[in-house]
Structure formats: C-alpha cells, structure tokens
Amino acid sequence: MTASTTLRDVIGLPQELPRLGESALIMIDFQNTYRTGVMALDGAERAVAAAARLLAAARAAGAPVVHVVNDGGEGTPYDIRAEIGAISDEVAPAEGEKVVVKQFPDAFHATDLQETLQGLGVSGDLVIAGFMTHMCVLFTAQGAFNRGYRPTVVAEATATRPLTAPDGTVLASDALQTAALTTVSDLFGTVARTVDEVAALTPAG
C-alpha cells in the first residue's frame, strides 16, 4: 500500500518540529481522572512520566506553560474540586503557570486560552501533550490550527483507551491513538514521537 500525499504537503505547510524554547507548552487534562476508575487509559502512567520530562524541559528552556483541565461538575470523574479531577502531582502547575478550565474537547472553545497565550506573547508554535489523544488533544490541535497557531503533538506524552467501532469490533487504544495522530499530521500540525525529539531542538543553557 502506498501512502497518499498529506494535506500539509499539498498546501505547502512546514514539517519541521519547533524548538521547545520558542514555543508554548499546552498540558491538556493530565487529571487523575485518567489514571484510575472508569476513565483509566491504556499507557496513562507512561504518558504522565513522559509529560513530566517534557514539562521539566520546557521550564528549563524558559517556555511558557499553560495547563488545561476539564470540569465535568461535582460527582463526575472530571470534578476538579475533588482528588479524582485534580492535575496529577507529577505534572502539577508551578507558581505563576496559568490553568485554563474547559468543558469542551477543543481547549480554545468557550475558554480564555487564546487570550492567555496572547498575554504571554505567544502567536506561533504550540507543543501539546495530554489526554485523550483522540479527543481533547486532537481537537485542541485542530482549534489551534484554525486560529493560526502551529501545533505539534508529542505522541509519547498522550494516551487513550479502546473503544467499540461502528462495526461492533473493538478498536485497540494504540490503533485509535495512531489514527488520531495521523489526523493531526495530515493537516493540523506536526507530531513528535518522543519528548526527546522536541527537547533536543532546544540548546542547553
């Protein structure tokens, strides 16, 4: 099978990964929601560990960091007032880092994320990590693209879960993740497979 030409290539959009120190890092829904219970994701622990390394590299590079959380309301797995909906300790916001609360998959929709980025002087590259790959990560990348940003998703720092496909078969989480990341790379942005691929582009010191 031969792969089709991507829409990015057709349009002439760049394929190069951004420098972490010249980007803003968007950390999406790294909530305890996804580490236990009904919403537990395959590979969540590996993704959190990768995200912690990405977050440390971004801070060391002086990149602005914005955390996003989904608020589903009291009594839900997304209750940000409870431990289940809290941001995981390994990637908790540092003092001064903005937390944006959302209620839709696109973190730009009905939030102040764009205003926050403008306030930070960010108008170009966004590095995105988080949960779930096929949902809030994908649709935030699309939302960023639609608003003129250049998003890059770090695959290693995302995760999702198996779901029933329309034909009744179960789509494995790795297949769903690959499909979501392929959708991103077809048009909306670039995909870094690992944290190191992005962090290595930022010189130490």
Backbone as ProteinMPNN parsed JSONL, in Angstrom:
{"seq_chain_A": "MTASTTLRDVIGLPQELPRLGESALIMIDFQNTYRTGVMALDGAERAVAAAARLLAAARAAGAPVVHVVNDGGEGTPYDIRAEIGAISDEVAPAEGEKVVVKQFPDAFHATDLQETLQGLGVSGDLVIAGFMTHMCVLFTAQGAFNRGYRPTVVAEATATRPLTAPDGTVLASDALQTAALTTVSDLFGTVARTVDEVAALTPAG", "coords_chain_A": {"N_chain_A": [[0.835, -1.191, 0.0], [0.546, 2.208, -0.825], [1.201, 5.315, 0.652], [-0.946, 8.169, 0.727], [-0.445, 11.557, -0.396], [0.053, 14.0, 2.07], [-2.245, 16.483, 3.327], [-0.893, 18.655, 4.356], [1.465, 18.641, 2.848], [0.368, 19.052, 0.311], [-0.653, 21.624, 0.567], [1.614, 22.964, 1.273], [2.633, 23.339, 3.841], [4.885, 23.631, 6.644], [7.013, 20.936, 7.822], [8.829, 20.715, 9.81], [9.861, 20.188, 13.188], [9.18, 22.217, 16.082], [11.285, 24.439, 18.043], [11.528, 23.868, 21.447], [12.03, 25.861, 23.325], [11.139, 28.074, 22.01], [8.479, 27.95, 21.894], [5.098, 27.555, 23.187], [4.044, 25.493, 25.833], [1.336, 23.339, 26.037], [-0.499, 21.702, 28.325], [-2.722, 19.224, 28.495], [-5.463, 18.196, 30.303], [-4.228, 16.478, 32.244], [-5.263, 14.87, 34.391], [-6.174, 13.114, 37.415], [-8.343, 11.628, 36.823], [-7.897, 10.015, 34.56], [-6.272, 7.99, 35.342], [-7.285, 6.061, 36.934], [-10.172, 4.013, 37.688], [-13.305, 4.349, 35.841], [-12.511, 5.822, 33.618], [-9.874, 5.19, 33.129], [-6.88, 5.076, 31.258], [-5.172, 3.223, 28.692], [-1.719, 3.012, 28.962], [-1.471, 5.331, 30.45], [0.217, 5.872, 32.658], [2.805, 5.772, 31.584], [2.586, 7.898, 29.828], [2.187, 10.071, 31.561], [4.65, 10.083, 32.876], [6.327, 10.69, 30.719], [5.299, 13.202, 30.098], [6.015, 14.619, 32.375], [8.785, 14.788, 32.014], [8.808, 16.299, 29.684], [7.596, 18.662, 30.582], [9.496, 19.516, 32.474], [11.646, 19.997, 30.75], [10.6, 22.068, 29.192], [10.254, 24.098, 31.088], [12.913, 24.456, 31.841], [13.863, 25.473, 29.468], [12.685, 27.878, 29.393], [10.156, 28.182, 28.324], [6.784, 29.306, 27.96], [4.145, 27.915, 29.937], [1.015, 26.39, 29.881], [-1.634, 25.013, 31.619], [-4.383, 22.83, 31.142], [-7.612, 21.929, 32.202], [-10.401, 19.703, 32.377], [-13.632, 20.36, 33.415], [-16.125, 18.586, 34.671], [-18.069, 18.812, 36.512], [-19.511, 18.437, 39.834], [-19.335, 15.254, 41.415], [-18.677, 13.815, 39.144], [-16.221, 11.984, 37.145], [-14.607, 14.008, 36.351], [-14.473, 16.028, 38.184], [-13.139, 18.864, 39.219], [-12.88, 19.846, 41.723], [-12.407, 17.794, 43.372], [-10.237, 15.054, 44.362], [-10.108, 13.158, 42.311], [-10.407, 14.607, 39.963], [-8.266, 16.276, 39.946], [-5.164, 17.798, 38.832], [-2.489, 15.653, 38.091], [0.11, 14.944, 40.422], [2.752, 14.728, 39.462], [2.896, 16.418, 37.295], [1.999, 18.845, 38.109], [0.912, 22.287, 38.187], [3.334, 24.904, 38.344], [4.121, 27.723, 40.445], [2.634, 30.614, 39.187], [2.073, 29.566, 36.681], [-0.457, 29.357, 34.322], [-3.775, 28.08, 34.65], [-6.248, 26.779, 32.677], [-9.692, 26.337, 32.482], [-11.879, 24.096, 30.974], [-14.789, 22.919, 29.098], [-15.279, 21.566, 26.847], [-14.054, 19.5, 24.116], [-12.187, 20.912, 22.456], [-9.792, 22.957, 23.603], [-9.726, 25.652, 23.207], [-12.286, 26.497, 22.859], [-14.838, 28.431, 24.16], [-13.278, 29.272, 26.308], [-10.573, 31.033, 27.994], [-8.194, 30.537, 26.728], [-6.928, 31.393, 24.312], [-6.692, 34.147, 24.805], [-5.036, 34.027, 27.01], [-2.672, 32.981, 25.874], [-2.068, 35.07, 24.134], [-1.547, 37.042, 26.011], [0.798, 36.067, 27.018], [2.449, 36.542, 24.992], [2.523, 34.735, 22.907], [2.271, 33.563, 19.664], [2.751, 31.732, 17.732], [4.246, 28.768, 17.601], [2.944, 25.903, 19.227], [3.369, 23.402, 21.62], [1.908, 20.391, 22.32], [0.569, 18.223, 24.755], [-1.061, 15.459, 26.383], [-4.297, 14.216, 27.513], [-7.416, 13.038, 26.108], [-5.774, 11.25, 23.479], [-7.288, 10.953, 21.08], [-9.325, 12.678, 21.423], [-9.466, 15.355, 23.247], [-6.838, 16.197, 22.793], [-6.509, 15.925, 19.981], [-8.63, 17.633, 19.064], [-7.989, 20.055, 20.211], [-5.585, 20.568, 18.926], [-6.606, 20.901, 16.347], [-8.219, 23.157, 16.855], [-6.227, 24.996, 17.5], [-4.822, 25.151, 15.06], [-6.866, 26.196, 13.436], [-6.948, 28.747, 14.434], [-4.636, 29.913, 13.655], [-2.268, 29.137, 14.878], [0.716, 27.064, 15.204], [0.595, 23.939, 15.824], [2.185, 21.227, 17.582], [2.05, 17.892, 18.397], [3.109, 15.829, 21.026], [3.612, 12.614, 20.843], [4.386, 10.559, 22.632], [3.666, 11.558, 25.074], [0.932, 11.327, 25.324], [-2.217, 9.569, 25.594], [-4.802, 7.064, 25.183], [-7.914, 5.167, 25.033], [-9.341, 1.848, 24.498], [-12.047, 1.49, 22.197], [-15.425, 0.766, 21.117], [-15.938, 0.198, 17.742], [-17.871, 1.48, 14.911], [-18.65, -0.827, 13.478], [-18.935, -2.697, 15.397], [-16.712, -4.047, 16.311], [-13.859, -4.074, 18.525], [-11.789, -1.354, 18.804], [-8.443, -1.123, 19.28], [-6.534, 0.655, 21.748], [-4.008, 1.593, 20.945], [-4.282, 1.618, 18.176], [-6.312, 3.499, 17.847], [-5.027, 5.73, 18.907], [-2.92, 6.01, 17.048], [-4.431, 6.582, 14.743], [-5.571, 9.041, 15.469], [-3.297, 10.673, 15.791], [-2.317, 10.541, 13.216], [-4.308, 11.91, 11.879], [-3.852, 14.464, 12.919], [-1.268, 14.963, 11.822], [-1.803, 14.924, 9.122], [-2.966, 17.377, 8.488], [-3.376, 19.369, 10.594], [-1.105, 19.808, 12.225], [2.289, 19.106, 13.309], [3.816, 16.019, 14.414], [5.636, 14.889, 17.101], [7.379, 12.05, 17.926], [8.574, 11.372, 20.338], [9.465, 12.815, 23.553], [12.121, 13.583, 23.565], [12.627, 14.219, 20.894], [11.626, 16.771, 20.593], [12.723, 18.177, 22.758], [15.433, 17.992, 22.23], [15.902, 19.848, 20.314], [16.226, 22.233, 21.525], [18.807, 24.131, 22.643], [20.941, 23.433, 25.407], [21.07, 25.452, 28.34]], "CA_chain_A": [[0.0, 0.0, 0.0], [1.288, 3.465, -0.901], [0.54, 6.39, 1.393], [-1.348, 9.364, -0.008], [0.207, 12.823, -0.028], [-0.685, 14.677, 3.141], [-2.77, 17.813, 3.039], [0.162, 19.618, 4.659], [2.349, 18.701, 1.684], [-0.376, 19.65, -0.797], [-0.77, 23.058, 0.811], [2.949, 23.522, 1.428], [2.894, 23.694, 5.236], [6.168, 23.067, 7.095], [7.016, 19.661, 8.536], [9.869, 20.733, 10.839], [9.431, 20.317, 14.575], [9.577, 23.505, 16.655], [12.174, 24.487, 19.208], [10.716, 23.936, 22.657], [12.242, 27.154, 23.968], [10.486, 29.116, 21.223], [7.085, 27.525, 21.812], [4.37, 27.446, 24.45], [3.639, 24.12, 26.129], [-0.05, 23.203, 26.481], [-0.663, 20.425, 29.027], [-4.167, 19.047, 28.451], [-6.222, 17.2, 31.068], [-3.429, 15.498, 32.979], [-6.02, 14.732, 35.633], [-6.229, 11.761, 37.973], [-9.455, 11.013, 36.101], [-7.469, 9.073, 33.533], [-5.312, 7.023, 35.885], [-7.993, 5.073, 37.736], [-11.617, 4.022, 37.529], [-13.981, 4.123, 34.578], [-11.841, 6.519, 32.523], [-8.447, 4.846, 33.08], [-6.38, 4.939, 29.897], [-4.002, 2.39, 28.414], [-0.499, 3.796, 28.825], [-1.543, 6.618, 31.153], [1.378, 6.085, 33.529], [3.937, 6.109, 30.715], [2.367, 9.235, 29.284], [2.428, 11.045, 32.628], [6.097, 10.147, 33.079], [6.876, 11.44, 29.579], [4.86, 14.59, 30.242], [6.827, 15.237, 33.423], [10.063, 15.132, 31.392], [8.54, 17.395, 28.751], [7.347, 19.852, 31.385], [10.781, 19.95, 33.028], [12.447, 20.549, 29.653], [10.014, 23.357, 28.81], [10.59, 25.074, 32.134], [14.349, 24.736, 31.74], [14.087, 26.255, 28.257], [12.023, 29.167, 29.545], [8.929, 28.216, 27.528], [5.54, 29.482, 28.717], [3.391, 26.676, 30.154], [-0.393, 26.557, 30.23], [-2.303, 23.762, 31.962], [-5.815, 22.818, 30.841], [-8.361, 20.866, 32.874], [-11.807, 19.582, 32.026], [-14.51, 20.376, 34.582], [-17.398, 17.934, 34.378], [-19.028, 19.058, 37.575], [-19.421, 17.628, 41.054], [-19.801, 13.883, 41.333], [-18.22, 13.169, 37.914], [-14.774, 11.711, 37.156], [-13.924, 15.244, 35.958], [-14.743, 17.045, 39.202], [-11.859, 19.487, 39.549], [-12.883, 20.173, 43.143], [-12.108, 16.551, 44.077], [-8.946, 14.456, 44.026], [-10.203, 12.439, 41.046], [-10.282, 15.529, 38.844], [-7.098, 17.15, 40.127], [-3.988, 17.551, 37.993], [-1.574, 14.704, 38.736], [1.205, 15.61, 41.138], [3.988, 14.739, 38.675], [2.848, 17.495, 36.295], [1.217, 19.926, 38.711], [1.373, 23.63, 37.809], [4.225, 25.675, 39.213], [3.611, 29.054, 40.748], [2.617, 31.522, 38.046], [1.611, 28.917, 35.457], [-1.894, 29.521, 34.157], [-4.645, 26.915, 34.49], [-7.457, 27.094, 31.926], [-10.758, 25.354, 32.703], [-12.707, 23.926, 29.779], [-15.884, 21.946, 29.165], [-15.413, 21.015, 25.501], [-12.782, 18.892, 23.697], [-11.281, 21.949, 21.978], [-9.468, 23.795, 24.761], [-9.919, 27.059, 22.857], [-13.713, 26.806, 22.759], [-15.512, 28.956, 25.355], [-12.3, 29.474, 27.384], [-9.678, 32.175, 27.777], [-6.878, 30.032, 26.334], [-6.304, 32.26, 23.316], [-6.32, 35.393, 25.474], [-3.889, 33.701, 27.855], [-1.498, 32.888, 25.009], [-1.758, 36.423, 23.679], [-0.941, 37.733, 27.148], [2.159, 35.538, 27.169], [3.202, 36.894, 23.781], [2.641, 33.546, 22.061], [1.45, 33.667, 18.466], [3.196, 30.767, 16.737], [4.334, 27.336, 17.881], [2.42, 25.309, 20.451], [3.67, 21.989, 21.839], [0.728, 19.885, 23.005], [0.602, 16.884, 25.333], [-2.207, 15.281, 27.258], [-5.32, 13.175, 27.408], [-7.09, 11.8, 25.44], [-5.189, 11.528, 22.164], [-8.281, 11.023, 20.006], [-10.4, 13.603, 21.78], [-9.087, 16.735, 23.548], [-5.562, 16.52, 22.142], [-6.795, 16.113, 18.562], [-9.484, 18.781, 18.773], [-7.253, 21.272, 20.553], [-4.664, 20.807, 17.808], [-7.423, 21.472, 15.276], [-8.581, 24.514, 17.255], [-5.029, 25.835, 17.382], [-4.603, 25.348, 13.627], [-7.906, 27.089, 12.932], [-6.696, 30.094, 14.939], [-3.38, 30.399, 13.111], [-1.09, 28.634, 15.584], [1.398, 25.914, 14.608], [0.663, 22.942, 16.891], [2.921, 19.964, 17.5], [1.65, 16.958, 19.447], [4.153, 14.895, 21.45], [2.877, 11.354, 20.919], [4.774, 9.806, 23.828], [3.034, 12.178, 26.237], [-0.517, 11.235, 25.185], [-2.743, 8.206, 25.732], [-6.246, 6.96, 25.013], [-8.477, 3.913, 25.515], [-10.018, 1.092, 23.442], [-13.463, 1.828, 22.034], [-16.164, -0.031, 20.144], [-16.063, 0.834, 16.433], [-19.227, 1.391, 14.367], [-18.986, -2.177, 13.015], [-19.078, -3.564, 16.557], [-15.428, -4.566, 16.763], [-13.167, -3.219, 19.482], [-10.598, -0.701, 18.265], [-7.435, -1.062, 20.333], [-6.12, 2.016, 22.087], [-2.866, 2.026, 20.131], [-4.788, 1.908, 16.837], [-7.035, 4.764, 17.934], [-4.019, 6.772, 19.078], [-2.254, 6.193, 15.766], [-5.358, 7.248, 13.831], [-5.702, 10.439, 15.887], [-2.05, 11.371, 15.487], [-2.239, 10.636, 11.762], [-5.199, 13.019, 11.52], [-3.109, 15.694, 13.213], [-0.143, 15.179, 10.896], [-2.295, 15.123, 7.763], [-3.24, 18.786, 8.246], [-3.418, 20.356, 11.666], [0.188, 20.112, 12.831], [3.315, 18.072, 13.253], [3.814, 15.072, 15.529], [6.915, 14.401, 17.614], [7.116, 10.737, 18.514], [9.06, 11.321, 21.719], [9.843, 14.068, 24.194], [13.487, 13.918, 23.166], [12.634, 14.832, 19.563], [11.372, 18.201, 20.752], [13.671, 18.747, 23.717], [16.774, 18.015, 21.638], [16.0, 21.034, 19.431], [16.475, 23.41, 22.348], [20.14, 24.015, 23.216], [21.051, 23.551, 26.866], [21.558, 26.732, 28.845]], "C_chain_A": [[0.876, 1.25, 0.0], [0.52, 4.565, -0.19], [0.194, 7.547, 0.468], [-0.514, 10.554, 0.435], [-0.609, 13.506, 1.056], [-1.205, 16.027, 2.666], [-1.73, 18.888, 3.335], [1.121, 19.765, 3.477], [1.652, 19.353, 0.495], [-0.414, 21.166, -0.667], [0.595, 23.74, 0.91], [3.252, 23.987, 2.836], [4.17, 23.011, 5.721], [5.997, 21.776, 7.888], [8.035, 19.646, 9.682], [9.259, 20.87, 12.232], [9.929, 21.644, 15.148], [10.636, 23.35, 17.737], [11.322, 24.697, 20.452], [10.827, 25.304, 23.325], [11.609, 28.32, 23.243], [9.003, 28.822, 21.042], [6.414, 27.742, 23.166], [3.956, 25.991, 24.617], [2.218, 24.126, 26.67], [-0.222, 21.796, 27.04], [-2.16, 20.188, 29.229], [-4.644, 17.883, 29.328], [-5.366, 16.107, 31.7], [-4.026, 15.326, 34.376], [-6.012, 13.288, 36.112], [-7.377, 10.951, 37.394], [-9.014, 9.839, 35.241], [-6.499, 8.004, 34.038], [-5.98, 5.915, 36.685], [-9.474, 5.123, 37.416], [-12.086, 3.885, 36.098], [-13.263, 4.754, 33.388], [-10.35, 6.211, 32.426], [-8.014, 4.53, 31.655], [-5.248, 3.925, 29.813], [-2.787, 3.304, 28.256], [-0.507, 5.119, 29.548], [-0.292, 6.885, 31.98], [2.608, 6.448, 32.709], [3.797, 7.526, 30.173], [2.61, 10.315, 30.335], [3.931, 11.193, 32.873], [6.766, 10.932, 31.944], [6.518, 12.914, 29.689], [5.657, 15.316, 31.318], [8.195, 15.633, 32.875], [9.904, 16.297, 30.421], [8.345, 18.704, 29.502], [8.648, 20.403, 31.969], [11.654, 20.587, 31.951], [11.92, 21.916, 29.236], [10.353, 24.436, 29.823], [12.065, 25.456, 32.05], [14.663, 25.616, 30.545], [13.426, 27.633, 28.326], [10.746, 29.301, 28.73], [7.726, 28.494, 28.419], [4.785, 28.154, 28.802], [1.96, 27.031, 30.544], [-0.978, 25.169, 30.471], [-3.791, 23.9, 31.663], [-6.453, 21.667, 31.596], [-9.804, 20.888, 32.404], [-12.64, 19.502, 33.298], [-15.864, 19.8, 34.2], [-18.439, 18.131, 35.447], [-18.897, 18.079, 38.735], [-20.002, 16.238, 40.831], [-19.399, 13.146, 40.069], [-16.737, 12.819, 38.042], [-13.94, 12.946, 36.797], [-14.183, 16.378, 36.952], [-13.426, 17.654, 39.666], [-11.787, 19.944, 41.0], [-12.525, 18.966, 44.005], [-10.777, 15.992, 43.609], [-8.984, 13.769, 42.667], [-9.996, 13.357, 39.846], [-9.098, 16.465, 38.928], [-6.006, 16.814, 39.128], [-3.012, 16.658, 38.763], [-0.346, 15.413, 39.279], [2.461, 15.748, 40.283], [4.056, 15.902, 37.688], [2.032, 18.684, 36.81], [1.772, 21.291, 38.313], [2.328, 24.218, 38.838], [3.603, 27.044, 39.451], [3.724, 29.953, 39.513], [2.172, 30.901, 36.743], [0.083, 28.913, 35.408], [-2.598, 28.176, 34.027], [-5.94, 27.374, 33.824], [-8.467, 25.976, 32.139], [-11.654, 25.3, 31.469], [-13.831, 22.946, 30.041], [-16.173, 21.327, 27.798], [-14.065, 20.432, 25.083], [-11.754, 19.891, 23.183], [-11.015, 22.925, 23.119], [-9.579, 25.281, 24.474], [-11.391, 27.471, 22.935], [-14.296, 27.218, 24.111], [-14.572, 29.022, 26.562], [-11.48, 30.717, 27.078], [-8.286, 31.727, 27.343], [-6.205, 30.956, 25.324], [-5.87, 33.584, 23.948], [-5.104, 35.185, 26.369], [-2.615, 33.639, 27.023], [-1.1, 34.26, 24.484], [-1.081, 37.223, 24.78], [0.485, 37.298, 27.403], [3.034, 35.878, 25.97], [3.388, 35.749, 22.827], [1.712, 33.677, 20.869], [1.78, 32.599, 17.431], [3.113, 29.326, 17.18], [3.759, 26.961, 19.24], [2.834, 23.839, 20.487], [2.587, 21.448, 22.758], [0.965, 18.472, 23.506], [-0.663, 16.714, 26.161], [-3.119, 14.14, 26.918], [-6.619, 13.771, 26.855], [-6.62, 12.118, 24.026], [-6.249, 11.792, 21.113], [-9.352, 12.077, 20.264], [-9.835, 15.004, 22.017], [-7.749, 17.134, 22.93], [-5.79, 16.814, 20.666], [-7.574, 17.401, 18.308], [-8.87, 20.102, 19.23], [-6.22, 21.597, 19.482], [-5.42, 21.417, 16.633], [-7.805, 22.919, 15.604], [-7.415, 25.472, 17.15], [-4.755, 26.166, 15.918], [-5.609, 26.353, 13.061], [-7.683, 28.542, 13.338], [-5.323, 30.62, 14.52], [-2.135, 29.994, 13.864], [-0.481, 27.456, 14.817], [1.563, 24.838, 15.691], [1.55, 21.745, 16.554], [2.489, 19.102, 18.664], [2.807, 16.016, 19.746], [3.485, 13.558, 21.757], [3.138, 10.598, 22.215], [4.06, 10.314, 25.077], [1.525, 12.288, 26.054], [-0.932, 9.782, 25.388], [-4.24, 8.245, 25.497], [-6.706, 5.575, 25.452], [-9.145, 3.167, 24.37], [-11.497, 1.446, 23.41], [-14.111, 0.902, 21.018], [-16.345, 0.771, 18.864], [-17.502, 0.705, 15.923], [-19.628, 0.0, 13.888], [-19.081, -3.185, 14.152], [-17.794, -4.177, 17.057], [-14.802, -3.585, 17.753], [-11.896, -2.672, 18.841], [-9.602, -0.516, 19.403], [-6.962, 0.374, 20.548], [-4.952, 2.486, 21.239], [-3.287, 2.339, 18.698], [-5.524, 3.239, 16.814], [-6.064, 5.93, 18.094], [-3.305, 7.063, 17.76], [-3.144, 6.926, 14.774], [-5.487, 8.729, 14.175], [-4.456, 11.242, 15.535], [-1.855, 11.523, 13.98], [-3.153, 11.742, 11.251], [-4.516, 14.354, 11.783], [-2.077, 15.967, 12.133], [-0.572, 15.32, 9.444], [-2.512, 16.595, 7.471], [-2.915, 19.704, 9.406], [-2.067, 20.724, 12.257], [1.18, 18.99, 12.619], [3.206, 17.184, 14.49], [5.248, 14.684, 15.852], [6.652, 13.066, 18.29], [7.5, 10.686, 19.984], [9.336, 12.722, 22.249], [11.212, 14.521, 23.701], [13.539, 14.586, 21.797], [12.399, 16.332, 19.612], [12.419, 18.833, 21.654], [15.061, 18.88, 23.129], [16.983, 19.224, 20.749], [16.264, 22.311, 20.201], [17.837, 23.291, 23.007], [20.126, 24.172, 24.732], [21.589, 24.926, 27.229], [20.98, 27.902, 28.149]], "O_chain_A": [[1.846, 1.327, 0.754], [-0.681, 4.728, -0.407], [0.942, 7.865, -0.456], [0.056, 10.549, 1.526], [-1.835, 13.578, 0.962], [-0.673, 16.627, 1.732], [-1.681, 19.913, 2.655], [1.539, 20.874, 3.144], [2.269, 20.119, -0.245], [-0.235, 21.896, -1.642], [0.719, 24.94, 0.664], [4.033, 24.918, 3.027], [4.5, 21.921, 5.253], [4.973, 21.556, 8.536], [8.1, 18.678, 10.439], [8.27, 21.576, 12.426], [10.981, 22.138, 14.744], [10.846, 22.262, 18.271], [10.491, 25.604, 20.497], [9.84, 25.839, 23.83], [11.54, 29.427, 23.777], [8.353, 29.372, 20.153], [7.069, 28.067, 24.156], [3.563, 25.337, 23.651], [1.918, 24.825, 27.638], [-0.102, 20.813, 26.309], [-2.795, 20.866, 30.036], [-4.267, 16.732, 29.11], [-5.746, 14.936, 31.69], [-3.384, 15.598, 35.391], [-5.863, 12.358, 35.319], [-7.376, 9.722, 37.47], [-9.673, 8.8, 35.201], [-5.973, 7.212, 33.256], [-5.331, 4.944, 37.073], [-9.981, 6.136, 36.935], [-11.365, 3.371, 35.243], [-13.394, 4.27, 32.264], [-9.63, 6.904, 31.708], [-8.699, 3.804, 30.935], [-4.459, 3.784, 30.748], [-2.834, 4.268, 27.492], [0.356, 5.96, 29.298], [0.206, 8.011, 31.999], [3.372, 7.334, 33.094], [4.78, 8.261, 30.073], [3.179, 11.362, 30.027], [4.424, 12.306, 33.057], [7.663, 11.739, 32.186], [7.346, 13.779, 29.404], [5.942, 16.506, 31.18], [8.717, 16.692, 33.223], [10.764, 17.175, 30.348], [8.874, 19.739, 29.097], [8.876, 21.613, 31.958], [12.321, 21.591, 32.199], [12.702, 22.824, 28.956], [10.698, 25.559, 29.454], [12.422, 26.627, 32.172], [15.603, 26.41, 30.58], [13.591, 28.453, 27.423], [10.296, 30.417, 28.469], [7.653, 27.968, 29.529], [4.788, 27.367, 27.855], [1.727, 27.863, 31.421], [-0.84, 24.268, 29.643], [-4.387, 24.951, 31.899], [-5.912, 20.562, 31.631], [-10.357, 21.938, 32.079], [-12.377, 18.666, 34.162], [-16.65, 20.437, 33.499], [-19.571, 17.67, 35.309], [-18.255, 17.035, 38.623], [-21.015, 16.068, 40.153], [-19.734, 11.972, 39.915], [-16.066, 13.305, 38.952], [-12.715, 12.932, 36.923], [-14.116, 17.552, 36.589], [-12.682, 17.029, 40.421], [-10.731, 20.385, 41.455], [-12.358, 19.09, 45.218], [-10.249, 16.409, 42.578], [-7.991, 13.794, 41.94], [-9.464, 12.927, 38.822], [-8.935, 17.347, 38.085], [-5.926, 15.688, 38.635], [-2.747, 16.887, 39.943], [0.168, 16.355, 38.676], [3.159, 16.759, 40.362], [5.143, 16.322, 37.291], [1.448, 19.432, 36.025], [2.98, 21.433, 38.122], [2.149, 24.049, 40.044], [2.682, 27.46, 38.749], [4.778, 30.034, 38.882], [1.913, 31.622, 35.78], [-0.575, 28.504, 36.365], [-2.095, 27.255, 33.383], [-6.639, 28.246, 34.34], [-8.135, 24.8, 31.993], [-12.125, 26.329, 30.984], [-13.845, 22.239, 31.048], [-17.184, 20.649, 27.615], [-13.034, 20.822, 25.631], [-10.562, 19.733, 23.448], [-11.921, 23.638, 23.552], [-9.533, 26.093, 25.398], [-11.703, 28.655, 23.063], [-14.254, 26.458, 25.078], [-15.008, 28.852, 27.701], [-11.662, 31.366, 26.049], [-7.307, 32.441, 27.559], [-5.024, 31.268, 25.472], [-4.786, 34.084, 23.647], [-4.245, 36.061, 26.475], [-1.587, 34.185, 27.423], [0.088, 34.572, 24.401], [-0.154, 37.99, 24.52], [1.29, 38.061, 27.937], [4.218, 35.542, 25.94], [4.31, 35.768, 22.012], [0.509, 33.879, 21.032], [1.162, 32.557, 16.367], [2.042, 28.72, 17.143], [4.039, 27.598, 20.256], [2.671, 23.118, 19.503], [2.369, 21.978, 23.847], [1.492, 17.626, 22.784], [-1.268, 17.696, 26.591], [-2.782, 13.234, 26.156], [-6.895, 14.94, 27.124], [-7.015, 13.128, 23.445], [-6.135, 12.742, 20.339], [-10.193, 12.333, 19.402], [-9.732, 15.779, 21.066], [-7.555, 18.298, 22.58], [-5.324, 17.832, 20.153], [-7.21, 18.178, 17.425], [-9.2, 21.157, 18.688], [-6.001, 22.765, 19.162], [-4.928, 22.347, 15.994], [-7.727, 23.798, 14.745], [-7.585, 26.627, 16.758], [-4.488, 27.318, 15.574], [-5.242, 27.249, 12.3], [-8.166, 29.459, 12.674], [-4.899, 31.674, 14.994], [-1.042, 30.455, 13.534], [-1.096, 26.922, 13.894], [2.569, 24.831, 16.401], [1.647, 21.319, 15.403], [2.556, 19.541, 19.813], [3.418, 15.466, 18.829], [2.867, 13.394, 22.808], [2.212, 10.06, 22.823], [3.876, 9.562, 26.034], [0.901, 13.222, 26.56], [-0.097, 8.878, 25.356], [-4.874, 9.296, 25.593], [-5.981, 4.878, 26.162], [-9.486, 3.782, 23.36], [-12.121, 1.673, 24.447], [-13.436, 0.325, 20.166], [-16.848, 1.894, 18.896], [-18.271, -0.098, 16.451], [-20.813, -0.331, 13.887], [-19.282, -4.377, 13.919], [-17.781, -4.776, 18.132], [-15.175, -2.413, 17.805], [-11.037, -3.431, 18.393], [-9.894, 0.173, 20.38], [-6.992, 1.196, 19.632], [-4.902, 3.652, 20.849], [-2.715, 3.228, 18.067], [-5.377, 4.019, 15.873], [-6.25, 6.988, 17.493], [-3.109, 8.223, 17.398], [-2.671, 7.796, 14.041], [-5.51, 9.576, 13.282], [-4.555, 12.363, 15.037], [-1.293, 12.518, 13.521], [-2.81, 12.436, 10.294], [-4.593, 15.268, 10.963], [-2.016, 17.07, 11.589], [0.209, 15.785, 8.614], [-2.277, 17.041, 6.348], [-2.243, 20.719, 9.22], [-1.895, 21.841, 12.744], [0.942, 18.055, 11.854], [2.582, 17.556, 15.484], [5.984, 14.209, 14.987], [5.776, 12.974, 19.149], [6.83, 10.034, 20.784], [9.428, 13.685, 21.488], [11.429, 15.707, 23.45], [14.401, 15.431, 21.557], [12.91, 17.077, 18.776], [12.943, 19.904, 21.348], [15.798, 19.795, 23.495], [18.122, 19.59, 20.458], [16.5, 23.361, 19.603], [18.018, 22.424, 23.863], [19.361, 24.975, 25.266], [22.435, 25.49, 26.535], [21.309, 29.041, 28.479]]}, "name": "protein", "num_of_chains": 1, "seq": "MTASTTLRDVIGLPQELPRLGESALIMIDFQNTYRTGVMALDGAERAVAAAARLLAAARAAGAPVVHVVNDGGEGTPYDIRAEIGAISDEVAPAEGEKVVVKQFPDAFHATDLQETLQGLGVSGDLVIAGFMTHMCVLFTAQGAFNRGYRPTVVAEATATRPLTAPDGTVLASDALQTAALTTVSDLFGTVARTVDEVAALTPAG"}
